[in-house]
Amino acid sequence: MPKPLLFLDVDGVLNPVCPHPDAGFDSHTLLGYAVLLSGRHRDWLDELAGTYDLVWATTWEEEANRHIAPGLGLPQLPVVRLTGYVPQPGDPRVPLMDLLSSRKWAPILRHAAGRPFAWIDDVIPDRLVRRARFRPDRVLLPIDPGQGLERHHVDRLLRRPPRPGLLCRGRPLRAWAAS
């Protein structure tokens, strides 16, 4: 059985807004932006890669492989295509108020294609987080963008990774996407 997927955001997760000065971040100028990266995150992602298949789910898209991965010492990772995503039949319906914060949801579900997954991001609608609590095949972990990914998030992901659920096997996307 394949490992569950771990969808990774960059800004607010691996590139926090205002981490503690002693948190060990180095500033890099990437594509004209100041980006904070930490060797601690590299170590944690290496640790998580033992349990998960890592995937970029970030607006950086392929640029994450060109700039973020080398800065963290990561290999090239698969990328969820977000830019230009065209809604498809069976995509989950998203309430109007959640359109912006939910724009990654359908592409992530399509990329996962029924595999169990975890998603760490600083912008995950509370509605999705609440519903995922009842799904053994999903872990949605909101991250505080100020501090970014922290050890307790890694411990949570390692302690209880998502696993296939009896209710999810063989169901079409429409049946399980919105829940």
Buried (B, 14 or more C-beta within 10 A) or exposed (E): EEBBBBBBBBBBBBBBEEBEEEBEBEEBEBEEEEBBBBEBBBEBBEBBBEEBBBBBBBBBBEBBBBBBBBBBEBEEBEBBEBEEBEEEEBBBEBEEEBEEBBBBBBBBBBBBEBBBBBBBBBBBBEBBBEBBEEBBBBBBBBBBBEBBBBEEBBEBBBEEBBEBBEEBEEEEBEEBBBB
